[in-house]
Amino acid sequence: MNRPVISVIIPVYNQEKYVGKCIRSVLGQSFQDFEVIIVNDGSTDKSLKICQKYAKNDHRITVIDKQNEGLAFARRDGFLKASGEYVCFLDSDDYLATDALEELYNLAQEKGVDMVVGSYDIVYDSFGLIKRKSHPYSVCDEEIPNEAVLRCLVGYDGNMCNWWKTVVWGRLIKYSCLYKAYCESSYSLFPNNTAIEDNAFNLALAPYVESMWVSGKLVCHYRYGGVTSKAFPVVRRGATIFDDRYDGCIRYHCEEVLPQILRHYAYMLRSDVIGQYHYHVQPEHEIMAFARKEMNTRKIVLWARQHQTELPEDLRNDALVESILNSNVDEFIKMVHQREAFLKKHHYWKMKILEYYQEIANMFNFIFDRS
């Protein structure tokens, strides 16, 4: 059997409402020399049956059924099964533009690069009934040379607007680069102990990518806000990636973006603590002990205390950052509660309504347009 040009890897966990459209978007590509590897990560809904139905009718589809271990390990298991020259990761509630693989592959060949990053738009779900797409992000076609690849992929280029370049989906990557990173990198290519898998993935991969091309071509439709795709905080796990990001900055001489990482860390820590109050209820004293330990352990915080006078003024005056630098747990928790109150007022109740509408719809077996 000939080796396919592209391996499309789709991790799936409880996405019965969306995974069918995701798979159809791959099968309907203008570029047809591919294999599809679907990794069912212990779904408890009808996702596996849906995937198996498509696999039965198309020999290019392989379904891996495994116990639930999380997104990173699902991607890993799909990668280990892949045989394509290039790899494309796709989340199971998103879907590809019709000519996505053709555009990405043609650019990889034409530009002679190891990776091509495409653009995307956002599909908003509202009560399962309304679909609205944003315009594609405005992106200039450009080649990222070897010396700038890591900064770009891991968000070290100092431009917060470029965060979308740090995701794993919506791109084509040479298998050989991924394999080298998997075997040789001192960082895990598929770490399962962090809430920011994409960032950790790129930290491991970037040194093995000689060059990449960033394209303004829309290749992926990213679904946001669906009942089955909403993300809850991963408690006490998200912040660990910041030690790797700090080490990466020092190792690759990107110290100028450490203040940016500090800001990102401060708000990630707040989200983790909110999660402990709202989603995974913990005793108050344990939460405060966790916050205090974070403030006195994380490398980016220790660095910032030593260089506090050199931090940008707006960062020094940020109340949340200040509470962390001063290890003022009481003040930090106070701001956590303020943020939690805001979320309860403006966000959480909407999710409850969304679930309520979905339950009613399910009672009547109403099929929504989720295209």
C-alpha positions as CSV (number, residue, x, y, z in Angstrom):
1,M,0.0,0.0,0.0
2,N,1.4,3.4,-1.0
3,R,2.2,5.9,1.7
4,P,-0.4,8.7,1.8
5,V,0.8,12.3,1.4
6,I,-1.1,13.6,4.5
7,S,-2.2,12.0,7.7
8,V,-5.1,13.8,9.3
9,I,-5.3,13.0,13.0
10,I,-8.6,13.7,14.8
11,P,-8.9,13.1,18.6
12,V,-12.5,12.6,19.7
13,Y,-14.1,12.8,23.1
14,N,-17.9,13.1,23.4
15,Q,-18.5,15.0,20.2
16,E,-21.4,13.1,18.8
17,K,-23.1,16.4,17.7
18,Y,-20.1,17.6,15.7
19,V,-17.7,14.8,14.8
20,G,-19.7,13.8,11.7
21,K,-19.3,17.2,10.1
22,C,-15.6,17.2,11.0
23,I,-15.0,13.8,9.3
24,R,-17.1,14.9,6.2
25,S,-15.0,18.0,5.9
26,V,-11.9,15.8,5.5
27,L,-13.5,13.3,3.1
28,G,-14.8,16.1,0.9
29,Q,-11.4,17.7,0.4
30,S,-10.3,18.7,-3.1
31,F,-6.9,17.0,-2.2
32,Q,-7.6,13.3,-1.8
33,D,-4.3,11.6,-1.1
34,F,-4.7,11.3,2.7
35,E,-5.4,8.9,5.5
36,V,-7.7,9.8,8.5
37,I,-6.7,8.5,11.9
38,I,-9.5,9.0,14.5
39,V,-8.6,8.4,18.1
40,N,-11.7,7.9,20.3
41,D,-10.5,8.9,23.7
42,G,-13.0,6.9,25.8
43,S,-16.1,8.7,24.7
44,T,-19.3,7.9,26.6
45,D,-21.7,9.1,24.0
46,K,-22.3,7.9,20.4
47,S,-19.0,9.4,19.0
48,L,-17.3,6.0,18.5
49,K,-20.3,4.5,16.6
50,I,-20.4,7.5,14.3
51,C,-16.7,7.3,13.6
52,Q,-16.9,3.5,13.0
53,K,-19.8,4.1,10.6
54,Y,-17.6,6.4,8.4
55,A,-14.6,4.0,8.7
56,K,-16.8,1.2,7.4
57,N,-17.5,3.1,4.2
58,D,-14.0,4.5,3.5
59,H,-10.8,2.5,3.7
60,R,-8.7,5.6,4.3
61,I,-10.2,5.9,7.8
62,T,-8.7,4.1,10.8
63,V,-10.4,4.3,14.2
64,I,-8.4,3.8,17.4
65,D,-10.6,3.1,20.5
66,K,-8.8,3.7,23.8
67,Q,-9.5,4.6,27.4
68,N,-9.7,8.2,28.3
69,E,-6.3,9.8,28.9
70,G,-6.7,13.3,27.6
71,L,-6.2,15.3,24.4
72,A,-2.4,15.2,24.3
73,F,-2.2,11.4,24.6
74,A,-4.9,11.0,22.0
75,R,-2.9,13.1,19.6
76,R,0.2,11.0,20.4
77,D,-1.5,7.7,19.7
78,G,-2.8,9.1,16.4
79,F,0.7,10.3,15.5
80,L,2.3,6.9,16.3
81,K,-0.1,5.3,13.8
82,A,0.4,7.9,11.1
83,S,2.3,7.1,7.9
84,G,1.9,10.3,5.8
85,E,4.7,12.6,4.7
86,Y,2.8,15.4,6.4
87,V,0.6,15.5,9.5
88,C,-2.5,17.7,10.0
89,F,-4.2,17.7,13.5
90,L,-7.9,18.6,13.6
91,D,-10.1,18.9,16.6
92,S,-13.3,16.9,16.4
93,D,-15.7,19.9,16.8
94,D,-13.9,22.0,14.1
95,Y,-14.0,21.4,10.4
96,L,-11.8,22.1,7.3
97,A,-12.4,24.4,4.4
98,T,-13.0,22.4,1.2
99,D,-9.6,23.2,-0.3
100,A,-7.6,23.3,3.0
101,L,-5.3,20.3,2.4
102,E,-4.6,21.3,-1.2
103,E,-3.7,24.8,-0.2
104,L,-1.5,23.8,2.6
105,Y,0.3,21.1,0.6
106,N,0.8,23.3,-2.4
107,L,2.4,26.0,-0.3
108,A,4.6,23.4,1.5
109,Q,5.9,22.3,-1.9
110,E,6.1,25.7,-3.5
111,K,7.9,27.4,-0.6
112,G,10.0,24.3,0.4
113,V,9.2,24.7,4.1
114,D,8.7,22.2,6.9
115,M,5.4,23.7,8.1
116,V,2.6,25.8,6.7
117,V,0.2,27.6,9.1
118,G,-3.2,28.6,7.7
119,S,-5.8,31.1,9.0
120,Y,-9.2,30.3,10.4
121,D,-12.6,31.8,11.3
122,I,-14.8,31.2,14.3
123,V,-18.2,29.5,14.3
124,Y,-20.4,30.6,17.2
125,D,-23.1,28.3,18.6
126,S,-25.9,30.0,20.4
127,F,-28.5,27.7,22.1
128,G,-27.7,25.2,19.4
129,L,-29.8,27.2,16.9
130,I,-27.8,30.1,15.5
131,K,-24.6,30.0,13.5
132,R,-22.4,33.0,12.8
133,K,-19.0,33.2,11.4
134,S,-16.4,35.9,12.0
135,H,-14.2,37.1,9.1
136,P,-10.9,35.4,8.8
137,Y,-8.1,36.9,10.7
138,S,-6.1,39.4,8.7
139,V,-2.8,37.7,8.1
140,C,0.1,38.6,5.8
141,D,1.6,35.8,3.8
142,E,5.2,35.5,5.0
143,E,8.0,33.0,5.5
144,I,9.3,32.6,9.0
145,P,13.1,31.9,8.9
146,N,14.8,29.3,11.1
147,E,16.0,31.8,13.7
148,A,12.4,33.2,14.3
149,V,10.4,29.9,14.2
150,L,10.6,29.3,17.9
151,R,9.6,32.8,18.8
152,C,6.6,32.6,16.5
153,L,5.4,29.1,17.5
154,V,5.7,29.6,21.2
155,G,4.5,33.2,21.3
156,Y,7.9,34.7,22.0
157,D,7.7,37.3,19.2
158,G,6.2,39.9,21.6
159,N,2.9,40.2,19.6
160,M,-0.1,39.0,21.6
161,C,-2.2,39.2,18.4
162,N,-0.1,36.3,17.0
163,W,-1.4,33.8,19.6
164,W,-3.2,31.8,17.0
165,K,0.1,30.8,15.5
166,T,0.7,28.8,18.7
167,V,-2.2,26.3,18.2
168,V,-1.7,22.8,16.8
169,W,-4.6,22.6,14.4
170,G,-5.0,24.4,11.1
171,R,-1.5,23.6,9.8
172,L,0.5,21.0,7.9
173,I,3.7,19.7,9.5
174,K,6.4,17.4,8.0
175,Y,6.2,14.0,9.7
176,S,10.0,13.9,9.9
177,C,10.1,17.1,12.1
178,L,7.5,15.7,14.4
179,Y,9.3,12.4,14.7
180,K,12.6,14.1,15.6
181,A,10.9,16.2,18.2
182,Y,9.1,13.1,19.6
183,C,12.4,11.2,19.9
184,E,15.0,13.9,20.7
185,S,13.4,16.9,22.4
186,S,14.0,17.5,26.1
187,Y,10.4,18.7,26.3
188,S,7.5,16.3,25.8
189,L,5.8,16.7,22.4
190,F,2.6,15.3,23.8
191,P,2.5,16.3,27.5
192,N,-0.6,15.2,29.4
193,N,0.0,17.2,32.6
194,T,-0.9,20.7,31.4
195,A,-4.0,22.6,30.3
196,I,-2.0,24.3,27.5
197,E,-1.1,21.2,25.4
198,D,-0.6,23.3,22.2
199,N,2.0,25.6,23.7
200,A,4.0,22.7,25.1
201,F,3.7,20.8,21.8
202,N,5.3,23.8,20.0
203,L,8.0,24.3,22.6
204,A,9.2,20.7,21.8
205,L,8.7,21.0,18.0
206,A,10.0,24.4,17.1
207,P,13.8,23.6,17.2
208,Y,13.2,20.9,14.6
209,V,11.4,23.1,12.1
210,E,13.9,24.7,9.7
211,S,11.3,27.1,8.2
212,M,7.6,27.7,8.0
213,W,5.2,29.7,5.9
214,V,2.3,31.6,7.4
215,S,-0.7,32.0,5.0
216,G,-3.7,34.2,5.1
217,K,-5.7,31.4,3.4
218,L,-8.7,30.3,5.5
219,V,-8.3,26.6,6.1
220,C,-10.1,25.8,9.4
221,H,-13.5,26.7,10.9
222,Y,-13.0,26.8,14.7
223,R,-16.1,26.1,16.7
224,Y,-16.6,28.2,19.9
225,G,-19.3,28.0,22.5
226,G,-21.0,24.7,21.7
227,V,-22.5,22.7,24.6
228,T,-20.1,19.8,24.0
229,S,-17.0,22.0,23.3
230,K,-17.0,24.3,26.3
231,A,-13.9,24.0,28.3
232,F,-13.7,24.0,32.1
233,P,-10.5,24.9,33.9
234,V,-8.0,22.1,34.6
235,V,-7.3,22.6,38.2
236,R,-3.7,22.8,39.4
237,R,-2.2,21.8,36.1
238,G,-2.2,24.7,33.7
239,A,0.5,26.7,35.4
240,T,3.3,24.1,35.1
241,I,3.9,24.9,31.4
242,F,5.2,28.3,32.5
243,D,8.3,26.8,33.9
244,D,9.0,25.3,30.5
245,R,8.2,28.6,28.8
246,Y,10.6,30.4,31.2
247,D,13.3,27.8,30.5
248,G,12.7,28.1,26.8
249,C,13.2,31.9,26.9
250,I,16.5,31.6,28.7
251,R,17.7,28.7,26.5
252,Y,16.8,30.5,23.3
253,H,17.7,34.1,24.4
254,C,14.2,35.5,24.4
255,E,14.4,37.2,27.8
256,E,12.7,40.3,26.4
257,V,9.3,38.5,26.4
258,L,9.5,37.3,30.0
259,P,7.3,40.2,31.2
260,Q,4.6,39.0,28.7
261,I,4.8,35.5,30.1
262,L,4.5,36.9,33.6
263,R,1.3,38.6,32.7
264,H,-0.1,35.5,31.0
265,Y,0.9,33.4,34.1
266,A,-0.9,35.7,36.5
267,Y,-4.2,35.4,34.7
268,M,-3.8,31.7,34.2
269,L,-3.2,31.2,38.0
270,R,-6.4,33.2,38.7
271,S,-8.3,31.0,36.3
272,D,-7.0,27.9,38.0
273,V,-8.0,29.2,41.4
274,I,-11.4,30.2,40.2
275,G,-11.8,26.6,38.9
276,Q,-11.2,25.3,42.4
277,Y,-13.9,27.5,43.8
278,H,-16.5,27.0,41.1
279,Y,-16.0,23.7,39.3
280,H,-13.9,21.5,41.6
281,V,-14.8,22.7,45.1
282,Q,-11.8,22.7,47.5
283,P,-11.6,23.9,51.1
284,E,-10.6,27.5,51.5
285,H,-7.4,26.8,53.4
286,E,-6.2,24.3,50.7
287,I,-6.9,26.9,47.9
288,M,-4.9,29.5,49.7
289,A,-2.0,27.1,50.4
290,F,-2.0,26.2,46.7
291,A,-1.9,29.9,45.7
292,R,0.9,30.7,48.2
293,K,3.0,27.8,47.0
294,E,2.5,28.9,43.3
295,M,3.6,32.4,44.2
296,N,6.8,31.2,45.8
297,T,7.7,28.3,43.4
298,R,7.1,29.3,39.8
299,K,10.3,30.4,38.0
300,I,8.7,33.3,36.1
301,V,7.6,34.8,39.5
302,L,11.0,34.3,41.1
303,W,12.6,36.0,38.1
304,A,10.2,38.9,38.2
305,R,10.9,39.6,41.9
306,Q,14.6,39.9,41.1
307,H,13.9,42.2,38.1
308,Q,10.9,44.1,39.4
309,T,12.2,47.5,38.8
310,E,12.9,46.6,35.2
311,L,9.3,45.5,34.4
312,P,7.1,47.7,32.2
313,E,5.2,50.3,34.3
314,D,1.8,49.0,33.3
315,L,2.8,45.5,34.5
316,R,4.1,46.8,37.8
317,N,0.8,48.6,38.3
318,D,-1.3,45.6,37.5
319,A,-3.0,44.7,40.8
320,L,-3.1,41.0,40.1
321,V,0.5,40.8,39.1
322,E,1.5,43.0,42.1
323,S,-0.3,40.6,44.5
324,I,1.6,37.7,43.2
325,L,5.0,39.4,43.3
326,N,4.4,40.5,46.9
327,S,3.0,37.0,47.8
328,N,-0.1,38.7,49.1
329,V,-2.4,35.7,49.0
330,D,-5.3,37.6,50.7
331,E,-5.3,40.3,48.1
332,F,-5.0,37.8,45.3
333,I,-8.0,35.7,46.6
334,K,-10.0,38.9,46.9
335,M,-9.5,39.6,43.2
336,V,-10.3,36.0,42.4
337,H,-13.7,36.4,44.1
338,Q,-14.3,39.6,42.2
339,R,-13.6,37.9,38.9
340,E,-15.8,34.8,39.9
341,A,-18.7,37.2,40.8
342,F,-18.3,38.8,37.3
343,L,-18.4,35.4,35.6
344,K,-21.4,34.3,37.5
345,K,-23.2,37.4,36.5
346,H,-22.2,37.5,32.8
347,H,-21.3,34.0,31.8
348,Y,-22.2,31.0,34.0
349,W,-25.9,31.7,33.8
350,K,-25.7,31.7,30.0
351,M,-24.2,28.3,30.0
352,K,-27.0,27.0,32.3
353,I,-29.6,28.4,29.9
354,L,-27.7,26.8,27.0
355,E,-27.8,23.4,28.6
356,Y,-31.5,23.9,29.4
357,Y,-32.4,24.6,25.8
358,Q,-30.3,21.6,24.7
359,E,-32.2,19.3,27.1
360,I,-35.5,20.5,25.7
361,A,-34.3,20.0,22.1
362,N,-33.1,16.5,23.0
363,M,-36.6,15.6,24.3
364,F,-38.1,16.3,20.9
365,N,-35.2,14.8,19.0
366,F,-34.8,18.1,17.2
367,I,-31.9,18.2,14.8
368,F,-30.1,21.5,14.7
369,D,-28.1,22.9,11.8
370,R,-24.6,22.5,13.2
371,S,-22.7,23.1,9.9
